[in-house]
Amino acid sequence: MLLLAILLGTTVCMTGVQCQKDEVLVEAGSLAVLPCTTGTPPQTPVSVQWVKINGRVQNTVWRIEQSGLEFRGVGPAQRSRCPHSEFGKGDFNLHIEGVRPEDGGEYICRVSRGGWEEQKHVFLWVIQVSVSPPLPLEGSEVAVACNVTPWPDRASVSWKHDGTPVSQQQKQRRAGNTKEQKILSVSPQDVGNWTCTVRLRGKEGKATQMLSMRGISSPLKDMTPVYAAVGSSAVLPCVYTKGLALEKTSWERKQNGESSFNPVLRPPIPSPTRPQWDHSLWLESVEQQDEGIYRCSGEVEGRILQRHLLLVTAQVRSMVPVKPNAPVTLTCDVSNDTGVTGYEWVRVTYDLNGTQTVNGKQKSKTLKIQKMTEEFSGEWVCRYSGKHGILGNASYHLHLMSRLEGEQAGGSSSKGPMAVGLCFLVFVLLLIGLQMYKNHRRRKMILQYPALETIVHSTSNAREKRERNRVREKEQVHQTEI
């Protein structure tokens, strides 16, 4: 049928005044522009007609008369238009919005004015990529198909996955207007954009479709590294696609040097805010011996889904204690530095408002301080990076021991006056206590002899009386003299 249409178009071209041919390859859903231009811009109003050939029938898609009256047909005509603003330039291109596979085929553009007519044949090839089933389960079979409507003879088809060419040795087959790429067991490595490129007589068209799958959505790739500083918390992600019916989920671990996995004794901590498909493992405080390979497993629809994660620990090592004016060496120790491409040391300080300031950057795995002084004390952070940015960091608080020793020395010098004062106070208290003890003994001895006590009291009273009389006499003599 396509060959008949091409022959019919050739016959029409042979009988017309002028005839041109063109081919357009476009992705389904996009804007298709079918070219139709004249050699010289028209000076008078023209009549333009676009028709689509369906077998032996020509259906009008869009038409405008010299009077300016515009007509639309059915099918793609409802999404078609010719911009009037371009007519003065001799441009009568047909724009089809949201092109569909059924829009593919042969079109004829006829431009007439007076007794002159020019026509152009345009073949539209619509490319579309489909995935079957649309959302496969991890591990199942899936077909990625490149559909071209109508299928062009002598066309070549190639595939790319996320921009990387796909080997032609993989299973491919042609069926009608479709060329399929078979994936026998879909895996996280197959997820991504699949692009079909169609080349036809020097022209090229592309279409892309995203391949997704049901299963473990995070992490998407196996052997995903998780970096954590010793002493900090860490989360090993294991998140399944929403809506999956999970059975027999578990976490296992294989330490470095071991040949088999063992169950993790710390199961995922349940949380009221955590969805049921999130089975991530939370480590409250990472220790150096926690490093190793972890495996998250779950059964879905009779298939075992698994992900392996690599927990990498990091810490800063140093010789202690740090002595004043002595050299200091800090080493950033990452348990597995396979993905590490660089290290950076920074010194972090804080002001009274808690604002953080970073300075003293040095790009190396080992930080060497030739002479330890006050300006180098504080928090030092080692940042380690990979190809896509910072992977993690580990901190170390560098304290100057001389500060403590100086405080102790200063404290001993200030204790001298304090000790002298304390001794004087104790001496005074002893004297007061002794005097009080003597008074107590004297009163006690007097109480043993009542007669003696009476004599003492009488003598004391007589003395006080004589003293008062003497004072009174002096006052009288003074008054007499006056």
C-alpha positions in Angstrom: 0.0 0.0 0.0 2.8 2.4 0.8 4.5 1.6 -2.5 1.2 2.3 -4.3 1.0 5.7 -2.5 4.6 6.5 -3.5 3.9 5.6 -7.2 0.7 7.7 -7.1 2.5 10.6 -5.7 5.2 10.2 -8.4 2.4 10.3 -11.1 0.9 13.4 -9.6 4.3 15.0 -9.6 4.9 14.2 -13.3 1.6 15.9 -14.3 2.0 19.0 -12.1 3.9 22.1 -12.9 6.3 21.8 -10.0 6.8 19.0 -7.5 9.1 18.4 -4.5 9.5 15.5 -2.0 10.6 15.6 1.7 10.7 13.2 4.7 10.1 14.1 8.3 10.9 11.8 11.3 9.4 12.9 14.6 8.7 11.5 18.0 5.2 10.8 19.0 3.7 13.5 21.3 5.9 16.3 19.9 5.3 19.0 17.3 5.6 17.9 13.7 6.4 20.5 11.1 5.7 19.4 7.5 7.7 21.8 5.2 6.1 23.5 2.3 7.9 26.6 0.8 7.7 28.3 -2.5 10.7 29.6 -4.5 9.5 33.2 -4.5 7.3 34.9 -2.0 3.7 35.4 -3.4 2.7 38.9 -4.3 -1.0 38.2 -4.4 -3.3 36.0 -2.1 -2.9 32.3 -2.7 -4.9 29.2 -2.0 -3.2 26.6 0.1 -4.4 23.0 0.7 -2.9 20.2 2.8 -4.2 16.7 2.1 -3.3 13.3 3.6 -3.3 10.2 1.4 -5.1 7.2 2.9 -4.8 4.4 0.3 -6.6 5.8 -2.8 -8.4 8.5 -0.9 -7.1 12.0 -0.3 -8.5 13.6 2.9 -8.2 17.4 3.3 -6.4 18.2 6.5 -6.3 22.0 6.2 -7.2 24.5 3.5 -7.4 28.3 3.0 -8.9 30.1 0.0 -7.6 33.2 -1.6 -10.4 35.1 0.1 -9.0 34.1 3.5 -11.7 31.5 4.3 -10.2 28.7 6.3 -11.3 25.0 6.4 -10.4 22.1 8.7 -10.9 18.4 8.1 -11.1 15.5 10.5 -8.4 13.4 12.2 -5.2 15.2 12.6 -6.8 18.4 11.2 -8.1 19.2 14.7 -4.5 19.6 15.8 -3.2 21.2 12.6 -2.6 24.8 11.6 -0.6 26.9 9.2 0.7 30.2 10.7 -0.6 33.0 8.5 2.2 35.3 9.5 4.6 33.3 7.5 2.7 33.4 4.2 4.4 36.6 3.1 7.7 34.7 3.2 6.4 31.9 1.0 6.3 29.6 4.0 3.2 27.3 4.2 4.4 24.7 6.7 1.8 22.5 8.4 2.1 22.3 12.2 0.6 19.2 13.8 0.5 19.4 17.6 0.9 16.3 19.7 1.5 14.0 16.7 0.2 10.5 17.0 1.2 7.2 15.3 -1.9 7.3 13.2 -0.8 10.7 11.8 2.1 9.0 10.0 1.9 8.7 6.2 2.1 10.8 3.0 0.9 14.4 2.9 0.6 16.7 -0.2 0.8 20.5 0.0 -0.8 22.5 -2.9 -0.2 26.2 -3.3 -2.2 27.9 -6.2 -2.6 31.4 -7.5 -4.1 32.2 -10.8 -3.3 29.4 -13.2 -0.1 28.5 -11.4 0.2 25.6 -8.9 3.0 24.2 -6.9 2.8 21.0 -4.8 5.0 19.2 -2.5 4.9 15.6 -1.1 5.9 15.1 2.5 6.3 11.7 4.2 5.8 11.8 8.0 7.3 8.9 10.0 6.2 8.9 13.7 8.6 7.2 16.1 7.4 5.9 19.5 9.1 3.8 22.2 7.0 1.5 24.4 7.7 -0.8 27.3 5.8 -4.1 27.8 4.8 -4.6 30.5 4.7 -0.9 31.4 5.9 -1.4 35.0 7.7 -4.8 35.2 8.7 -6.5 38.4 12.4 -6.7 39.1 13.8 -10.0 37.6 11.0 -10.5 35.1 11.1 -10.3 31.3 10.4 -7.0 29.5 10.4 -5.8 25.9 11.4 -2.3 24.8 10.0 -1.7 21.4 10.7 1.0 18.8 7.5 1.6 16.7 7.7 3.6 13.4 4.4 4.4 11.7 4.5 3.6 8.8 7.6 1.5 8.8 10.1 2.9 6.3 12.0 0.6 4.0 15.8 0.5 4.3 15.6 2.3 7.7 18.2 1.4 10.3 17.4 1.3 14.1 19.9 1.7 16.9 19.4 1.8 20.7 21.0 3.8 23.6 20.5 3.3 27.3 21.1 6.6 29.2 23.2 7.8 26.3 25.3 4.7 26.1 25.0 2.6 22.9 23.4 -0.8 23.4 25.3 -3.8 21.9 23.6 -5.2 18.8 24.4 -8.7 20.1 21.5 -8.4 22.6 18.2 -10.0 21.6 16.5 -7.8 18.9 13.7 -8.8 16.5 11.5 -7.0 13.9 7.7 -7.5 13.9 5.6 -5.3 11.6 6.2 -1.6 12.4 8.1 -2.6 15.6 11.7 -3.5 16.4 12.0 -4.9 19.9 14.8 -5.0 22.4 14.3 -8.0 24.7 15.5 -7.9 28.4 15.2 -11.4 29.8 15.6 -10.4 33.5 15.2 -6.7 34.2 17.5 -5.3 36.8 18.4 -1.9 38.3 21.1 -1.6 35.6 18.3 -1.6 33.0 16.3 1.2 34.6 16.7 4.6 32.8 16.0 6.2 29.4 15.9 4.0 26.4 16.3 5.9 23.1 15.5 4.6 19.7 17.3 6.3 16.8 15.9 5.8 13.2 18.1 6.7 10.2 16.6 7.0 6.8 18.3 8.3 3.7 20.5 10.8 5.5 17.8 11.9 8.0 17.5 10.9 11.6 14.7 10.8 14.2 14.7 9.8 17.9 12.2 8.8 20.5 12.8 8.1 24.2 11.0 6.2 26.9 11.8 5.9 30.6 12.0 2.3 31.9 10.9 1.9 35.5 10.4 -1.2 37.5 8.8 -2.4 40.7 11.1 -3.7 43.4 13.7 -2.1 45.6 13.6 1.6 44.6 16.4 2.7 47.0 19.2 2.0 46.6 18.6 1.5 42.9 22.1 0.1 42.3 23.7 -2.9 43.9 26.8 -2.5 46.2 25.9 1.1 47.0 28.4 2.6 49.5 27.2 4.3 52.7 29.8 6.5 54.4 29.6 7.2 58.2 31.9 8.6 60.8 32.7 6.5 63.8 30.4 7.5 66.7 27.7 9.0 64.5 24.4 7.5 63.4 23.9 6.0 59.9 21.0 4.8 57.8 21.3 1.9 55.4 18.5 2.5 52.9 16.2 -0.3 51.7 13.0 1.1 50.3 10.6 -0.9 48.2 8.1 0.3 45.6 5.0 1.6 47.1 2.1 -0.9 47.1 4.2 -4.1 46.9 3.1 -7.0 49.1 6.3 -7.8 51.0 7.1 -11.2 52.6 10.1 -12.4 54.6 12.1 -9.3 54.7 15.5 -9.5 56.4 19.0 -7.9 56.9 22.2 -9.8 56.8 25.9 -8.8 57.1 29.2 -10.1 56.0 32.3 -8.7 57.7 35.5 -8.2 55.9 37.3 -11.5 55.5 34.2 -13.6 56.0 32.7 -15.8 53.3 29.1 -15.9 54.4 26.3 -13.6 55.6 25.0 -13.6 59.1 21.7 -12.2 60.4 21.9 -8.6 61.7 21.1 -8.6 65.4 19.8 -5.0 65.2 16.6 -5.1 63.2 15.0 -2.0 61.6 13.6 0.2 64.3 9.8 0.6 63.8 8.5 4.2 63.6 4.9 5.4 63.4 6.0 7.8 60.6 7.9 5.3 58.6 5.9 3.8 55.7 5.5 0.0 55.6 7.6 -0.4 52.5 10.6 1.3 54.1 12.8 -1.4 55.7 16.0 0.7 56.1 18.4 -0.2 58.8 19.3 2.4 61.4 22.6 2.3 63.3 22.5 4.6 66.4 26.3 4.8 66.9 28.6 3.5 64.2 31.6 1.6 65.4 34.7 0.7 63.4 33.8 -3.0 63.5 30.4 -2.3 61.9 32.1 -1.9 58.5 31.4 -4.5 55.9 28.8 -5.7 53.3 25.1 -5.6 54.3 22.3 -7.4 52.4 18.6 -6.4 52.4 16.2 -9.1 51.2 12.5 -9.4 50.6 10.1 -11.7 48.8 7.6 -10.2 46.3 5.2 -12.3 44.2 7.4 -15.3 44.6 10.7 -13.5 43.7 13.5 -12.8 46.1 14.7 -9.2 45.7 18.0 -8.2 47.2 20.4 -5.2 47.5 23.9 -5.2 48.8 25.3 -2.1 50.5 28.8 -1.3 51.6 29.2 0.4 55.0 32.4 2.5 55.0 33.6 4.0 58.3 35.8 7.0 58.7 37.7 8.5 61.6 40.7 10.7 62.4 43.8 9.2 64.0 46.4 11.1 65.9 49.2 10.6 68.4 48.2 11.8 71.9 48.9 13.7 74.0 49.5 16.8 72.0 52.4 18.7 73.6 53.1 22.4 73.1 55.5 23.4 70.3 55.7 19.8 69.2 54.7 18.6 65.7 51.3 17.1 65.2 50.0 14.6 62.6 46.3 13.9 61.9 45.4 11.2 59.4 42.0 10.7 57.8 41.3 7.0 57.9 38.6 5.7 55.6 38.0 1.9 55.8 37.5 1.6 52.1 38.8 4.4 49.9 38.0 2.8 46.5 35.5 5.6 45.6 37.5 8.4 47.3 39.3 10.8 44.9 40.4 13.5 47.3 40.8 14.7 50.9 40.5 18.2 52.4 41.2 19.5 55.9 39.4 22.5 57.4 39.4 24.1 60.8 36.0 25.0 62.2 35.4 27.7 64.7 32.2 29.1 66.3 31.4 32.6 67.6 29.2 33.6 70.6 26.1 33.3 68.4 27.0 29.8 67.2 27.9 30.9 63.7 30.3 28.5 62.1 33.4 29.6 60.3 35.5 27.4 58.1 39.2 28.2 57.3 42.6 26.6 57.0 41.9 24.5 54.0 44.5 21.9 53.1 44.1 19.2 50.4 45.8 16.1 51.7 45.0 12.8 53.5 47.4 13.7 56.3 47.4 17.0 58.1 50.9 18.0 59.5 51.3 20.8 62.0 55.0 21.6 62.4 54.6 23.4 65.7 51.5 23.0 67.9 50.3 26.4 69.2 47.1 27.9 70.4 46.1 29.0 66.9 45.9 25.4 65.7 43.7 24.1 68.6 40.0 23.4 68.2 37.9 21.3 65.8 39.5 19.9 62.6 37.3 18.3 60.0 38.5 15.9 57.2 36.3 15.9 54.1 36.7 13.1 51.6 35.2 13.4 48.1 34.4 11.3 45.1 33.6 11.9 41.5 30.2 13.4 42.3 31.1 15.6 45.3 31.6 15.2 49.1 31.1 11.6 50.4 31.4 12.3 54.1 33.5 13.8 56.8 35.2 13.0 60.2 36.1 15.5 62.9 38.8 15.7 65.6 39.1 18.1 68.5 42.7 19.1 68.9 43.4 20.3 72.5 46.6 21.9 73.5 47.9 20.2 76.7 50.0 23.2 77.7 46.8 25.1 78.5 46.0 22.7 81.2 49.5 22.6 82.5 49.7 26.4 82.5 46.5 26.6 84.5 47.9 24.1 87.0 51.1 26.1 87.4 49.3 29.4 87.7 47.0 27.8 90.3 49.9 26.7 92.5 51.4 30.3 92.5 48.1 31.8 93.6 47.6 29.3 96.4 50.5 30.8 98.5 48.7 33.9 99.8 45.5 31.9 100.2 47.3 29.3 102.4 48.9 32.1 104.6 45.5 33.7 105.1 43.9 30.4 105.9 46.6 29.7 108.5 46.1 33.1 110.2 42.4 32.5 110.4 42.9 29.1 112.0 45.3 30.7 114.5 42.8 33.4 115.5 40.1 30.8 115.9 42.4 28.8 118.2 43.1 31.8 120.4 39.4 32.6 120.7 38.7 29.0 121.6 41.4 28.9 124.1 40.2 32.1 125.8 36.7 30.7 125.9 38.0 27.5 127.5 39.8 29.5 130.2 36.7 31.5 131.1 34.8 28.3 131.3 37.3 26.7 133.6 37.4 29.8 135.8 33.7 29.9 136.2 33.6 26.2 136.9 36.3 26.5 139.7 34.4 29.4 141.3 31.2 27.5 141.4 32.9 24.8 143.5 33.2 27.3 146.5 29.9 29.2 147.2 31.4 31.3 150.1 34.2 32.5 147.9 31.7 33.3 145.2 29.7 35.4 147.6 32.8 37.3 148.7 33.8 37.9 145.1 30.4 39.2 144.3 30.3 41.5 147.4 33.7 42.9 146.6 32.6 43.5 143.0 29.4 45.3 144.1 31.3 47.5 146.7 33.8 48.5 144.0 31.0 49.5 141.6 29.3 51.5 144.4 32.4 53.4 145.2 33.0 54.2 141.6 29.5 55.6 141.2 29.9 57.8 144.3 33.2 59.2 143.0 31.6 60.1 139.7 28.7 61.8 141.5 31.0 63.9 143.7 33.0 65.1 140.7 29.8 66.2 139.1 28.7 68.2 142.2 32.1 69.9 142.6 32.0 70.9 138.9 28.6 72.4 139.3 29.6 74.4 142.5 32.6 75.9 140.6 30.3 77.1 137.9 
